[in-house]
């Protein structure tokens, strides 16, 4: 039987993401971090008193989750965006 050797070919590797993709990734992370900060809020002055207006505020219940989902959407866009050649 003949000895078959595999030819090793080297192809130039290119980056998976371009510079703009990385900028979009950082923007998405910043939006998500902002949403997490808004969701965490501040601490209560008196731990023995429960104020539902602090816990169930519009910022914590509506705006912060929307920002987190928006940040995740930006991340998906950044991953699937084709870098310019």
C-alpha positions in Angstrom: 0.0 0.0 0.0 1.1 3.5 -0.7 2.0 5.7 2.2 -0.3 8.7 2.0 0.8 11.9 3.7 -1.6 14.7 4.4 -0.6 18.0 3.1 -0.6 20.7 5.7 -1.8 23.9 4.3 -1.6 27.1 6.2 -4.2 29.7 5.7 -4.0 33.2 7.1 -6.2 33.6 10.1 -8.4 36.7 10.4 -10.0 38.0 13.5 -13.5 36.8 14.1 -14.7 40.2 15.1 -13.7 43.6 13.8 -13.1 46.8 15.7 -16.7 47.9 15.3 -18.0 44.6 16.7 -15.9 45.1 19.8 -17.3 48.6 20.2 -20.8 47.2 20.0 -20.0 44.5 22.6 -18.7 47.1 25.0 -21.7 49.3 24.4 -24.0 46.3 25.2 -22.1 45.6 28.4 -22.3 49.2 29.5 -26.1 49.2 29.0 -26.5 45.9 30.9 -24.3 47.2 33.8 -26.4 50.4 33.9 -29.6 48.2 34.1 -28.1 46.2 36.9 -27.1 49.3 38.9 -30.6 50.7 38.5 -32.1 47.5 39.6 -30.0 47.2 42.7 -31.0 50.7 43.9 -30.0 52.0 47.3 -30.2 50.7 50.8 -33.0 51.4 53.3 -32.3 53.9 56.0 -34.1 51.8 58.6 -33.9 48.0 58.1 -37.0 47.5 60.3 -39.3 49.5 58.0 -40.5 48.2 54.7 -41.2 50.8 52.1 -42.8 49.3 49.0 -42.3 52.5 47.1 -38.6 51.8 47.1 -38.8 48.1 46.1 -41.6 48.4 43.6 -40.5 51.6 41.9 -40.8 52.1 38.2 -37.1 52.2 37.8 -36.5 48.8 39.4 -39.5 47.0 37.9 -39.7 48.5 34.4 -36.7 50.5 33.3 -33.9 48.3 34.6 -35.1 45.0 33.0 -35.7 46.8 29.7 -32.1 48.1 29.8 -30.8 44.6 30.5 -32.8 43.1 27.6 -31.7 45.9 25.4 -28.1 45.3 26.3 -28.5 41.6 25.5 -30.0 42.5 22.1 -27.0 44.7 21.4 -24.7 41.8 22.3 -26.6 39.5 19.8 -26.3 42.2 17.2 -22.6 42.7 17.8 -22.0 38.9 17.5 -23.9 38.4 14.3 -22.8 41.6 12.6 -20.4 40.9 9.8 -17.2 42.9 10.1 -16.3 45.1 7.1 -13.4 43.8 5.0 
